């Protein structure tokens, strides 16, 4: 562990977020609990707004589609404007969100409400996107050397931009050339990495992908993308085989660029 020499053909560095640029705990212990803690308060404060009503109606549609699932929580229509009636509907939305989150569902309806809540949280400074301290200096160095830097995360592009736009290091979006999420394909499928290369306009072998997850590393390598596996505090452990097979780094400062 400790040193990885970037192959000379690499012109793009593709970064995972959770467990790579950012502690897994930030997502698990801050972003998701924020939704649970604040969803009721958020709905009460924004209920009359068009956007919030759209979020609720999307959740209601999803609830209808889910009605045959075990434990599903229906969201009734408001039948009046009485305070208690409003409170009853809001509570149903809250219960529905909790139920979906308990199953780790990724429905568009849930993601949309979460996205809007996080946008408000970042904008008001209630949440700040965490990045490991070696990330920004390394990315600046790579860019100065002419490399391009992209993000590939299962979090939506919008959520990625919030995190890097309101990070512990300030707004660092200008350091990122582009963003990919699962719209381009899942991270454990090699085809996704070929599509990313096509989208960037390079060959897969021009890309170095940094991730903490071995299954993603396998998929990227299958597509002919270079890979280094990032070991950060709080990451899931790797097997002995994975440890011996992959190049491991514990900090972005351990990547060395070929001297030109
Ligand atoms: Mg990760």
Boltz pocket constraint, residues with backbone or C-beta under 6 A from the ligand:
constraints:
  - pocket:
      binder: B
      contacts: [[A, 16], [A, 17], [A, 18], [A, 19], [A, 20], [A, 211], [A, 212], [A, 213]]
      max_distance: 6.0
